Each structure stands twice: as structure tokens, then as C-alpha cells.
Amino acid sequence: MSKSSKNDAYQQHSLLNRAEEAYNMLKKHLDQDHVVRIISHNDADGISAAGVICNAIAREKGKFHVTIVPRLKSEVLDKIAHEKYEIFFFCDMGSAWTQRIGQLKGDAIIADHHQTIDSTDQQDSVVHLNPHLFGLDGTRDVSGSGVTYLVARLMNHFELAGLAIVGAFGDMQGNGQITGVNQTILQEGIKKGVLELKEGLKISFINEEPLFKALSYTYLPPLPGISGDFDGSRSFLEKIGLSSEIKFPDLNNEEKDLLKEALMKINPEIFGKNYMITSQKPPLKNIDDYSQIIDACGKNKKYGVGLSICLGDEDESLKEGMELLKKYHEVIIKGIGWIKREGSREMDHIQYIYTEDKDIKSFMGTLANIGLDIGLLNPEKPVLALSRMDPLIKVSGRTTLKITEKGVNLGKALEQASNSYGGAGGGHTVAAGAVVPRNNQDNFLNLVDDIVKSQLGS
């Protein structure tokens, strides 16, 4: 074992020890029949994380009360501070608020993976579970649902490893190689028969949608000229002699080979490992598809629908989730067309896109990611996706791992710049968010540009 591998194993062991502290605190309250007050983030990872801990508590015959929020802010904590619960569980958020959470009337567990941490000191009433505390990478190696799973697995609920990886995919950690704690969870899931890997084409909803739509809905790996482009997808299929309306299962073996060969010429990564949950049926069997459905619920502000799907409602909630997914795809296609027409506005070290379109507003972070992936936006500069939410501007920042390796840390940049202009922000090196007063938009952008310049210089 190499020195770096030994170090990673030690760090993971330390994280697991902290997870055991969280489990012991949670078990103490479950044994006393206390209701667990759960507060989680509203994205695919946060909803999956809530699903992990809610499932675990339910299977222990415990009780819970869940709230899903867009971000943890002072007003949310003020409200929670008046609630009379003995135990609070924060999923995919909370690391920026450890001191405030420590002032709650009950005990608290924070299961987060974001790098904004206001204190590394442990408080008696708070168990703070975050990979960054142990030198691990919360951007690539584990998601909020993965951190939450580290507590659930100590109750022997290994079947929840699937949801942990769903959250990782929702947080863009399933692209390419699965690493770190995610890899540990994956291997455990495979060993327990919960997860399996299957070689094949990595096309979104390959069995559910007509080929031209399935290809257009495939963004990772990106298919330039096809991803997000119905006309481009139809043209591609026409050139290789396949019907655009046919579904993949209806192709014969020769046609499947033809499709595979043509797609691999565009991007060889389109063929590879698909991550599957053995107990699920399509469309929840493929983890990438599952994460898109939960993401669609979050983006459409139907958090309860997403959580119900995670809790096993495969009838009404899944039906509604698929309708939300259809709407999600329509908006993404519309947004990609908008970026193609408008492009970004480039500054010296960053670029930004801006919208007041009510349909696109909730999808700006996703559109920034896709824009970078399929080459519509300059991959050499971080993208700030701005949407007007009077009297505020909501900011979703995205960049590439290549740029973070040069020193850019979007989480730190957005935190520093937003705090300077009466806002709030933070997140990961590669993806972050902020809100700032609209009248400070230009000053904020200029400061982020300066901060990124200094990060590149250092």
C-alpha cells in the first residue's frame, strides 16, 4: 500500500469513528422514543441524504419530522431554535453554522461535506461529521448522502448504499472514476448484493425514451452536437440509418453495435460502467437516472415527492416524479438553446450568464455545468450563473476540476465576495452558490474576478 493510500485509509477510519459518535447519539434518542428533527438541503444529494436517514430511522421503528430547505440561513435556525425537539439531524448542510447549532436546546448531528466550516472544535451537544475535518475531499470523494449513510450503515442498513450513491451522482461525483469514501460505499454495496456494475452505453433513460430523446438527454458523458439538441440527435441517427423514434430495447444486436460504434467515435466514454441498484426496477434501477428524477423534483420545488420516492413510493410519487422529469428536460433543452444564442459575458478571469426567465431560474447551476461539459462555455474560466430574485441575485458557480487544480476555489471565492457585499455563500472548490443584494451585483462580480485572479496567482 502506498503512503497516500495509507493516509487515505487512516483519514477514512477517523471519519468512521466520528460517524460512530453520531450513531451513538442518534441511538440514545431513538431508544428514548424521541422524534428526530431532520433538516436537509433541497438538491438531489440533500433529498437523497434525507431519504437515507429517514429510511434508517423508520426501519428502527423510530419517528422523524423532516424539512427540506434551499439553504441553511439565520432565519431558518431562528425558527428551529424555538422547536422543542431532543435531537436535530442536519443533512448536506450545517458545517457553516456549528456554533449556532450548538446553541439549540437539543443534541445535534451535522452530516455535511461542504468546505465552509466555521469551527473544528467539537461541542458536547454536537457531533460534526464532515470529511474536510479529516483531510478528505468532500467535492469528489463523498457527498452529503454518503456522509449520512456512514451513520445508517452502523444500524446494519447496508441496503441504503444505493441511495448514498444516488446522492453522489446528483452532486456530480459519479462522473468518471468513483473515488475515496464513495468507492468504499460502492464496494460495500456490491459485497452486500445491493449494487452492481454493468458494462454498456451510458445513455440516459435508455429503455424509457425514444432514441433521439434519450441521446439528447445524455449530458455526461457529453455528446457534442447531440446533448441537449433534438435536431442534432435526429440528424445523427439519420446519418447512421436508425429511426429516431425507436427505443433502444427494440434495436437488433447489429443495430446496437452500429449505434455503439458511432457514439464512441464522438466520445469513447459513452460506453462504460453503469451503476445499478439490484432491488430496483427501471427507471430507478440505474443510479444516474434515479438521481436525475430526484434532481427534477428538487428543481421543481417538489421536495416531498422526491423524498417519497426515496422512501419507496413507486406508484403516485414516482408517476409525479416522471412528470417533473419531463418538465426538467424541457427546461434544460430550452436553456441550452438560450446559452447557444446568448453565450456568456466574459471578464478577465471569470464569465457569467444572467437570466430573469422564471422557467430557467431554478436550473442555472445545471445549465452552467452542461454548458461547460458540451463546450458552449469557455472551460478555461469559471462560470457564474446569475438569476434575479428581487431584491437579491442568486448565484450558482461552476468550474472544471482542471481549473481547481490551478488553485481556483469557488466556494471560498463566493463566500468571501458575498460576505463583502451583504450576502452569503460557500460550497465546494468546483461548485458553489451565493446570494447577494441586486444593487451590488457588479461589485460582487468584480470582486470574484479579483479573487479568482489571486487564487490563480498563488
Secondary structure as UniProt FT lines:
FT   HELIX           3..31
FT   TURN            32..33
FT   STRAND          36..41
FT   HELIX           44..59
FT   TURN            60..61
FT   STRAND          64..69
FT   HELIX           74..81
FT   STRAND          87..91
FT   HELIX           95..97
FT   HELIX           98..101
FT   TURN            102..103
FT   STRAND          107..111
FT   TURN            124..125
FT   STRAND          126..129
FT   HELIX           131..134
FT   TURN            138..140
FT   HELIX           144..152
FT   HELIX           153..155
FT   HELIX           158..160
FT   HELIX           161..170
FT   TURN            171..172
FT   HELIX           180..191
FT   TURN            192..193
FT   STRAND          195..201
FT   TURN            204..208
FT   HELIX           211..216
FT   TURN            224..228
FT   HELIX           230..239
FT   TURN            240..241
FT   HELIX           248..250
FT   HELIX           253..266
FT   HELIX           268..270
FT   STRAND          271..277
FT   TURN            278..279
FT   TURN            282..283
FT   HELIX           287..299
FT   TURN            300..301
FT   HELIX           303..310
FT   TURN            311..312
FT   TURN            314..315
FT   HELIX           316..342
FT   STRAND          345..346
FT   STRAND          351..355
FT   TURN            358..360
FT   HELIX           361..363
FT   HELIX           364..373
FT   TURN            374..375
FT   TURN            379..380
FT   STRAND          383..389
FT   TURN            390..391
FT   STRAND          392..398
FT   HELIX           401..404
FT   TURN            405..407
FT   HELIX           410..420
FT   TURN            421..422
FT   STRAND          424..427
FT   STRAND          431..437
FT   HELIX           438..440
FT   HELIX           441..457
//
